[in-house]
Amino acid sequence: MEILLVFVPIYLFISLVAFYKWLKLSVTVSTMESEHKLEIRKLETLLEDERRKATSSPS
């Protein structure tokens, strides 16, 4: 029974640390995905502007 008093808190602590690291990583990945989506939108807007300029001005 005494062995449980040692291993259960250690197990809970390790589980908590692992969950915290997983949560932090998933938040980081979500933030990076959002930033990439914004960057893609900016690039698409620039591309559309360049296409409009190319079609509106005669060569």
The first five atom37 places (N, CA, C, CB, O) and aatype in JSON, in Angstrom:
{
  "aatype": [12, 6, 9, 10, 10, 19, 13, 19, 14, 9, 18, 10, 13, 9, 15, 10, 19, 0, 13, 18, 11, 17, 10, 11, 10, 15, 19, 16, 19, 15, 16, 12, 6, 15, 6, 8, 11, 10, 6, 9, 1, 11, 10, 6, 16, 10, 10, 6, 3, 6, 1, 1, 11, 0, 16, 15, 15, 14, 15],
  "atom_mask": [
    [1, 1, 1, 1, 1],
    [1, 1, 1, 1, 1],
    [1, 1, 1, 1, 1],
    [1, 1, 1, 1, 1],
    [1, 1, 1, 1, 1],
    [1, 1, 1, 1, 1],
    [1, 1, 1, 1, 1],
    [1, 1, 1, 1, 1],
    [1, 1, 1, 1, 1],
    [1, 1, 1, 1, 1],
    [1, 1, 1, 1, 1],
    [1, 1, 1, 1, 1],
    [1, 1, 1, 1, 1],
    [1, 1, 1, 1, 1],
    [1, 1, 1, 1, 1],
    [1, 1, 1, 1, 1],
    [1, 1, 1, 1, 1],
    [1, 1, 1, 1, 1],
    [1, 1, 1, 1, 1],
    [1, 1, 1, 1, 1],
    [1, 1, 1, 1, 1],
    [1, 1, 1, 1, 1],
    [1, 1, 1, 1, 1],
    [1, 1, 1, 1, 1],
    [1, 1, 1, 1, 1],
    [1, 1, 1, 1, 1],
    [1, 1, 1, 1, 1],
    [1, 1, 1, 1, 1],
    [1, 1, 1, 1, 1],
    [1, 1, 1, 1, 1],
    [1, 1, 1, 1, 1],
    [1, 1, 1, 1, 1],
    [1, 1, 1, 1, 1],
    [1, 1, 1, 1, 1],
    [1, 1, 1, 1, 1],
    [1, 1, 1, 1, 1],
    [1, 1, 1, 1, 1],
    [1, 1, 1, 1, 1],
    [1, 1, 1, 1, 1],
    [1, 1, 1, 1, 1],
    [1, 1, 1, 1, 1],
    [1, 1, 1, 1, 1],
    [1, 1, 1, 1, 1],
    [1, 1, 1, 1, 1],
    [1, 1, 1, 1, 1],
    [1, 1, 1, 1, 1],
    [1, 1, 1, 1, 1],
    [1, 1, 1, 1, 1],
    [1, 1, 1, 1, 1],
    [1, 1, 1, 1, 1],
    [1, 1, 1, 1, 1],
    [1, 1, 1, 1, 1],
    [1, 1, 1, 1, 1],
    [1, 1, 1, 1, 1],
    [1, 1, 1, 1, 1],
    [1, 1, 1, 1, 1],
    [1, 1, 1, 1, 1],
    [1, 1, 1, 1, 1],
    [1, 1, 1, 1, 1]
  ],
  "atom_positions": [
    [[0.82, -1.2, 0.0], [0.0, 0.0, 0.0], [0.86, 1.27, 0.0], [-0.93, 0.0, 1.2], [0.51, 2.27, -0.63]],
    [[1.98, 1.2, 0.71], [2.85, 2.38, 0.77], [3.45, 2.71, -0.59], [3.97, 2.15, 1.78], [3.74, 3.87, -0.88]],
    [[3.61, 1.68, -1.42], [4.19, 1.92, -2.74], [3.26, 2.78, -3.59], [4.49, 0.59, -3.45], [3.72, 3.55, -4.44]],
    [[1.95, 2.65, -3.37], [0.99, 3.49, -4.1], [1.12, 4.95, -3.69], [-0.43, 3.0, -3.85], [0.92, 5.84, -4.52]],
    [[1.44, 5.19, -2.44], [1.61, 6.56, -1.97], [2.79, 7.25, -2.64], [1.79, 6.58, -0.46], [2.85, 8.47, -2.69]],
    [[3.71, 6.47, -3.16], [4.86, 7.02, -3.87], [4.55, 7.16, -5.35], [6.1, 6.14, -3.67], [4.8, 8.21, -5.94]],
    [[4.0, 6.11, -5.97], [3.86, 6.1, -7.42], [2.67, 6.89, -7.94], [3.76, 4.69, -7.88], [2.74, 7.44, -9.04]],
    [[1.6, 6.95, -7.19], [0.42, 7.69, -7.68], [0.71, 9.18, -7.83], [-0.77, 7.48, -6.72], [0.39, 9.75, -8.87]],
    [[1.3, 9.85, -6.85], [1.62, 11.28, -7.06], [2.62, 11.5, -8.2], [2.18, 11.88, -5.78], [2.51, 12.47, -8.95]],
    [[3.6, 10.6, -8.33], [4.56, 10.72, -9.43], [3.85, 10.57, -10.76], [5.69, 9.67, -9.29], [4.09, 11.34, -11.69]],
    [[2.97, 9.58, -10.87], [2.22, 9.35, -12.1], [1.33, 10.55, -12.42], [1.36, 8.07, -11.97], [1.27, 10.99, -13.57]],
    [[0.66, 11.08, -11.41], [-0.2, 12.24, -11.63], [0.6, 13.46, -12.07], [-0.99, 12.56, -10.36], [0.17, 14.2, -12.95]],
    [[1.75, 13.66, -11.46], [2.6, 14.79, -11.83], [3.08, 14.66, -13.27], [3.8, 14.89, -10.88], [3.02, 15.63, -14.03]],
    [[3.56, 13.47, -13.64], [4.04, 13.25, -15.01], [2.89, 13.43, -16.01], [4.66, 11.84, -15.15], [3.09, 14.01, -17.07]],
    [[1.72, 12.93, -15.67], [0.56, 13.09, -16.55], [0.19, 14.56, -16.72], [-0.64, 12.32, -16.0], [-0.13, 15.01, -17.82]],
    [[0.24, 15.31, -15.63], [-0.08, 16.72, -15.69], [0.92, 17.49, -16.55], [-0.11, 17.31, -14.28], [0.54, 18.34, -17.35]],
    [[2.2, 17.19, -16.39], [3.23, 17.84, -17.19], [3.05, 17.49, -18.67], [4.64, 17.43, -16.71], [3.16, 18.37, -19.53]],
    [[2.78, 16.23, -18.96], [2.58, 15.81, -20.35], [1.36, 16.5, -20.96], [2.42, 14.28, -20.44], [1.4, 16.94, -22.11]],
    [[0.28, 16.61, -20.2], [-0.92, 17.29, -20.69], [-0.64, 18.76, -20.94], [-2.07, 17.14, -19.69], [-1.08, 19.31, -21.95]],
    [[0.09, 19.41, -20.03], [0.43, 20.82, -20.21], [1.25, 21.02, -21.47], [1.2, 21.34, -18.99], [0.99, 21.95, -22.24]],
    [[2.25, 20.16, -21.7], [3.09, 20.29, -22.89], [2.28, 20.06, -24.15], [4.27, 19.31, -22.83], [2.45, 20.76, -25.15]],
    [[1.38, 19.06, -24.13], [0.52, 18.79, -25.29], [-0.39, 19.99, -25.57], [-0.32, 17.53, -25.05], [-0.56, 20.37, -26.73]],
    [[-0.97, 20.56, -24.53], [-1.86, 21.7, -24.69], [-1.1, 22.9, -25.24], [-2.52, 22.06, -23.35], [-1.59, 23.59, -26.14]],
    [[0.08, 23.15, -24.72], [0.9, 24.26, -25.19], [1.28, 24.07, -26.66], [2.17, 24.4, -24.33], [1.25, 25.02, -27.44]],
    [[1.63, 22.84, -27.03], [1.98, 22.55, -28.42], [0.79, 22.74, -29.34], [2.52, 21.13, -28.54], [0.93, 23.3, -30.42]],
    [[-0.39, 22.28, -28.93], [-1.56, 22.41, -29.79], [-1.96, 23.87, -29.95], [-2.74, 21.61, -29.22], [-2.4, 24.27, -31.03]],
    [[-1.81, 24.68, -28.91], [-2.09, 26.12, -29.02], [-1.08, 26.77, -29.97], [-2.04, 26.8, -27.63], [-1.46, 27.62, -30.78]],
    [[0.18, 26.38, -29.88], [1.2, 26.92, -30.77], [0.9, 26.56, -32.22], [2.58, 26.39, -30.38], [1.02, 27.41, -33.1]],
    [[0.51, 25.32, -32.47], [0.19, 24.89, -33.83], [-1.02, 25.66, -34.36], [-0.08, 23.38, -33.87], [-1.03, 26.08, -35.51]],
    [[-2.04, 25.84, -33.53], [-3.22, 26.6, -33.95], [-2.86, 28.03, -34.3], [-4.29, 26.58, -32.84], [-3.34, 28.58, -35.29]],
    [[-2.0, 28.64, -33.5], [-1.57, 30.01, -33.77], [-0.8, 30.08, -35.08], [-0.7, 30.54, -32.62], [-1.01, 31.0, -35.87]],
    [[0.08, 29.12, -35.31], [0.84, 29.1, -36.55], [-0.07, 28.92, -37.76], [1.9, 27.99, -36.52], [0.12, 29.57, -38.78]],
    [[-1.08, 28.05, -37.64], [-2.02, 27.85, -38.73], [-2.77, 29.13, -39.03], [-3.0, 26.72, -38.4], [-2.97, 29.48, -40.2]],
    [[-3.2, 29.84, -38.01], [-3.91, 31.11, -38.21], [-3.02, 32.13, -38.9], [-4.4, 31.66, -36.86], [-3.46, 32.83, -39.81]],
    [[-1.77, 32.21, -38.48], [-0.83, 33.15, -39.1], [-0.6, 32.79, -40.56], [0.5, 33.16, -38.34], [-0.52, 33.68, -41.41]],
    [[-0.48, 31.5, -40.86], [-0.27, 31.09, -42.24], [-1.5, 31.39, -43.1], [0.07, 29.61, -42.31], [-1.36, 31.79, -44.25]],
    [[-2.69, 31.2, -42.54], [-3.91, 31.52, -43.29], [-3.97, 33.01, -43.61], [-5.15, 31.09, -42.51], [-4.34, 33.39, -44.71]],
    [[-3.6, 33.84, -42.64], [-3.58, 35.28, -42.88], [-2.56, 35.64, -43.96], [-3.25, 36.04, -41.59], [-2.84, 36.46, -44.84]],
    [[-1.4, 35.01, -43.9], [-0.36, 35.27, -44.9], [-0.83, 34.83, -46.29], [0.94, 34.54, -44.53], [-0.57, 35.53, -47.27]],
    [[-1.5, 33.7, -46.37], [-2.02, 33.22, -47.65], [-3.05, 34.19, -48.2], [-2.64, 31.8, -47.5], [-3.05, 34.49, -49.39]],
    [[-3.93, 34.7, -47.35], [-4.93, 35.68, -47.79], [-4.26, 36.94, -48.33], [-5.89, 36.05, -46.64], [-4.68, 37.48, -49.35]],
    [[-3.22, 37.42, -47.64], [-2.51, 38.6, -48.1], [-1.89, 38.35, -49.48], [-1.41, 39.01, -47.1], [-1.99, 39.19, -50.37]],
    [[-1.26, 37.19, -49.64], [-0.64, 36.87, -50.92], [-1.68, 36.72, -52.02], [0.18, 35.6, -50.8], [-1.44, 37.14, -53.15]],
    [[-2.82, 36.12, -51.71], [-3.88, 35.99, -52.71], [-4.4, 37.36, -53.12], [-5.03, 35.13, -52.17], [-4.68, 37.59, -54.29]],
    [[-4.53, 38.27, -52.16], [-4.98, 39.63, -52.47], [-3.97, 40.33, -53.37], [-5.2, 40.43, -51.18], [-4.35, 40.98, -54.34]],
    [[-2.69, 40.2, -53.05], [-1.66, 40.8, -53.89], [-1.68, 40.22, -55.3], [-0.28, 40.6, -53.27], [-1.53, 40.94, -56.28]],
    [[-1.87, 38.91, -55.39], [-1.93, 38.26, -56.7], [-3.12, 38.77, -57.51], [-2.02, 36.74, -56.53], [-2.98, 39.03, -58.7]],
    [[-4.27, 38.9, -56.88], [-5.45, 39.42, -57.57], [-5.21, 40.86, -58.03], [-6.69, 39.36, -56.65], [-5.6, 41.22, -59.14]],
    [[-4.59, 41.67, -57.2], [-4.28, 43.05, -57.59], [-3.35, 43.08, -58.8], [-3.64, 43.81, -56.42], [-3.56, 43.87, -59.73]],
    [[-2.34, 42.23, -58.79], [-1.42, 42.18, -59.92], [-2.13, 41.71, -61.19], [-0.24, 41.24, -59.6], [-1.85, 42.21, -62.27]],
    [[-3.03, 40.76, -61.06], [-3.79, 40.29, -62.22], [-4.67, 41.41, -62.77], [-4.65, 39.07, -61.86], [-4.77, 41.58, -63.99]],
    [[-5.31, 42.16, -61.89], [-6.15, 43.28, -62.34], [-5.32, 44.33, -63.06], [-6.89, 43.92, -61.14], [-5.73, 44.85, -64.09]],
    [[-4.14, 44.63, -62.51], [-3.25, 45.61, -63.16], [-2.83, 45.11, -64.53], [-2.02, 45.88, -62.29], [-2.79, 45.88, -65.5]],
    [[-2.52, 43.82, -64.62], [-2.05, 43.26, -65.89], [-3.17, 43.25, -66.93], [-1.52, 41.83, -65.68], [-2.9, 43.49, -68.11]],
    [[-4.4, 42.99, -66.52], [-5.5, 42.95, -67.49], [-6.02, 44.34, -67.82], [-6.64, 42.1, -66.96], [-6.51, 44.56, -68.93]],
    [[-5.91, 45.29, -66.9], [-6.44, 46.63, -67.16], [-5.49, 47.47, -68.0], [-6.72, 47.35, -65.85], [-5.95, 48.29, -68.81]],
    [[-4.2, 47.3, -67.84], [-3.25, 48.09, -68.63], [-2.87, 47.33, -69.9], [-1.97, 48.42, -67.8], [-2.41, 46.19, -69.83]],
    [[-3.07, 47.97, -71.06], [-2.71, 47.28, -72.32], [-1.2, 47.15, -72.47], [-3.3, 48.03, -73.53], [-0.45, 48.06, -72.11]],
    [[-0.77, 46.04, -73.0], [0.67, 45.8, -73.17], [1.15, 46.41, -74.46], [0.98, 44.29, -73.15], [2.33, 46.32, -74.79]]
  ]
}
